[in-house]
Amino acid sequence: MKKSILSILCAALVIAGCSRSVDEENPAVPEGVVCPISGPCITDEGKAPAEPASEAEPLPANLPDTEPEIRQVDLEKEPWLVESVNLPANHPALKRDKVVFADNLLWTALPDTVEKVQVEKWLTPLPPESEMAGKYILIEVWATWCPPCRRSLNYLNWLAEHYKDDLVVVAICEMEEEKVRSMPGNHKIDDVRYSLAIDTGRRFANALNVTGIPHVVLVEPMLGGVIWEGMPTMPGHELDAKTLEKFFAAGRKLRSAGKFPAEPLIKFEVSEPTDEQRATRRHHESDIEDKVGEPSQD
């Protein structure tokens, strides 16, 4: 019954479908990690996607000698387009199917998969539960060595600022605190407007079987249902303002009717991971720098 109710709710909130494709390996990154142009960094290429993969159009080693039109993007207004801002309009990366390397949790209640979201330490605070009640919760898992993860952080700031009445934004990094504080790029911890945590045990990501980062789940506040998942800045499949407005418009109507629980259904807990859990991280001793020619706002 709960799943049936959640399915109806998710349909009302305009859930987007997920197809998956696997892109060719980029030899410029360390062995065991695949980072296709403007796609997620796949931390375990040996794990197949949750759904059957379709053939992906090979990416060119070099773009044509001609100079095709570059998309005109204002990242101050559309920060979700950070991965496509420097791509020519005819680039194959803009034609990919949606890529999600994690268990498919759409139409399911997140608390059925994760009773509590475990973090090791909050670097910026989580709001009190009284302030989280009735709000959507977005959780991103990421790593400092992952270029598209770092590039997504400015978008998380934008979300936290623009939708503070509708949304709680949480980012969980699998690296140590000192790595977060000294990571490459222009996004520094003093600039963070969302709730930032570390978990070197990668427990939430592992519970979702995440093998491609950055990975986001967006959870609605009525039943704790996952209504969007994937890489939030993936070209052609971004979690953009238009999509969010559809979700939040429905949520505002439910809130005004007093339909939401008095406390958030997603619970967070601070605890220390085990050495065994820490060993699940991949390439945690090295930083992968952005490849020359790839889109980057670092």
N, C-alpha and C positions, 0 to 999 in steps of 0.2 A: 504494500500500500504506500509506504514511504517513497519507494522508488517511482511508483506511478505518479504520485503527487509531484515529485521533483521533476519528472519528465514533462508534465504539463507546465510547470513553472518555467523550466528552461526553454520550452518552446515559446512561451510568452515573452521571454527575454531575448528572443532572436539569436539563437545559438548558431554559430557558423560551423560548417562541417570541416572535417580534417582528413585530407589525403596525405600520403607520405611518399617521399622519394629520397633516394640516397645519391649524393653527388660524388664525383670522382675524388680520390684522395689527393690532397695537396701535399706534394713532397717537401715543401719548405718548412713544415712544422715537425716537431719531434716525433719519433716513432710511437705509434699508438694513439695519436691524436689527429683527427681530421678536421680541418678548418676551411671549408669551401668559401669562395669569395662571397662576402655579405651573408653567410649562413652561420649556424651555430658551430661551436667547437665541440665535436663529438668525442667524448672522453673514453669511450669504449667501442671501437669500431667493430668489435666482434659480436656485439649484441644487435640483433635485427630489430627494426621498428616494430611497434605493436601491431601494425597492419601490414599486409603485403606491400612490398615496394614496387614502384613502377620505374620504367627506364627513364633516366635523367639525361637531359641534353648535355653532352660534354662541354665543359667550359673552355674557351680558347686560352692558349698560353699567353697570347698577346692580342689585344684588340686590333681591328683592321686599321690600315694606314689612314683611311678616311676619318674625318672627325664628326661622328654622328652627334646629334643634339644631346646635350646634357640636361637632365631634368632641373628645372628651376625650383629650388626649395629654400624656404626660409625656416631654419631650424628653431628660431625663436617661437614661431607660430605652429610648426609641425615637427616637433622633435622626434616623433616616432619614425621619421624618414631618414634617420641618421645613416642607415646602411645603404640607402639608395641615392643619397645626395650627389655622389660623384660618379654614378653609373650612367653610361650612355643609354638613351631611351630604348635601344635595340639589344641591350645586354641580356644574355641567356639567364642570368640570375633573376631577372624580373619575370621570367616565364615559368619558374619552378612551381611544382605543387607545394602545398604547405608541408613543412618538415617538422615533425614532433618526435623526438627521441625520448620517450617516457611511456609509462602505462597510460592508456586512454582512460581518463577519469571523467570525461564529459558526461553529464546526466547522472552523476553519482554524488553522494554526500561525502565531502572530504573527511569528516569525523569517523566515517566507517572505515577509512583507510589509515588515518593517523589520528589516534585519540588525542594526543597533544603534540604540538610542534616543539621539538627540543632544540634549544640553542645553547651555546656554551657561554656567551657573554653578549650583552647589549652594548654597542659602542655609541649609539644614540637611542634614547628611551622609546619604549613602546607606550602608547597612550593608555591611561587607565581604562578598565573594562567599561566603565560608565560612559566613556567617550567613544568607545568602539561599537557599542550596541546599536543595531539598526544600520550599520555601515557595511559596504562591501569590503572585502579584504583581498589585496593583491600580494602574493608572495613570489619573489624572484630568487632563484638559487643561481650562484655565480662563483667565479674565481678570479683572482687578480691577474693571473697569467693569460686570461682569455680576452683578446681584443674586443670582440663584439659585446662581451659582458661589460667591460669598462665603458664602452661607447653608449650602452643602454642606461647608464646611471643618471645622466642629465635628464633623460626622459622620466625616470622615477621621481626626480625632484619636481619636474613640471607637473606630473600627476598629483603629487602630494600637495602642491600649491594650488592647482586649479580645481581640484575636487575634494578639498579638505572636509566639506560637509557631507560627502557621499562615500569617501574611500579612505581606508587605512592602507598605506604602502609599507611593505616589509621586504627587506633584502637580506638574504642569509649567504654569507661568503664562507667558503670552505677553507680559507687560508687563515694564518695566524694574524693577530691584531697588528703586529709590526709590518706585515706585508700589505695590509689594507692602508695603513697610514703612509707607506712609502711607495705605493704602486705608481706605475707610469701614468702619464696623462695629466689633464688639468682638473680632474674631479677630485677634490680633496675633502677630507672628513669634516672640516669646518664648514663646508658648503652643503652638507647633507641636510635635507628637509624631511626625509622619511625615517622610518625605524630601521636601523642598521645593526645586524648581529653577525657574529662569527660562529661557526660550528665546524671545527676541524675533524669531527666525526662524520660529517656529511649525512646526518641521520634523516633529515626530511627529504633530501634529494634521493637517498637510497630507498626510502619507503615508497617513493613514487617511481623507482627504477629509472631515474633520469640519467641518460647517457649523452645528452647534447645540451650545452649551456650557451647563453642564458636561457633559463626555462621559467615560465611564469604560470601560475594558476590564479584565476580570478574567481572568488567565492562569493556567492550571494548570501545575505544575512538571514533569510527566512528558514531555510533548511540546511544551510552550509553546503549548498550544491556548487559544483565546479561548472561555471558557465563559459569559460574561455581557458585555453591552455596552449602553450607553445612559446616560441621566440617572439617577444613583443615587437621587435624591430625588423623582422624578416621581410625583405622586399616583396611587395604585392600581397602580403598577408599580415600587415601590421595590426597591432591592437591600437586603433586610431581613435580620435575624439568622436567621430561619427558613431562608431560601434559602442563606445562607452556611454555616450549620451542616450542611446536606445536602452541600454541596461539600466542606467540611473533614472531615466524618466519613469520606467516601470517601478523601480524601487521607491521613488519619491511618492508615487500614488499609494503604494502599500504602506509606506511609513505614515502618511497623512491619515490613513484609515486605521492606524494602530495595529497593523498586522505582524510587526516584527517582534521577536523575543526581547525581553528586557535586558538580556546580556548576550554577548557574542557567543556563537557556537564554536568558533575556532579558538582553542586554548593554546597558550604558549607556556613553556616551562624552561627554566634555566637549570642545566645539569652538566656534569663533566662527561665527555665521551670517553670510551675505553680506547686502549691502544689498538685493539682489533678494529674498532670502528674507524680510527684515524688512518689505518692502513688501507682503507678502501679508496682513498684519494688517488688521482692519477697525476703524474708529473708535478708533484707538489714542491719539488726542489728547484724548478726552473721557471723562468718567465718567458712566455712566447711574445715576441715583439710583433707589431704590425708589419705585414709584408708590403714592400714598396709597390705602389700601384693599386693597392686595395683601398676602398673607402675608409677614411679615418678622420675623426674629429678630436683625437687625443692631442 
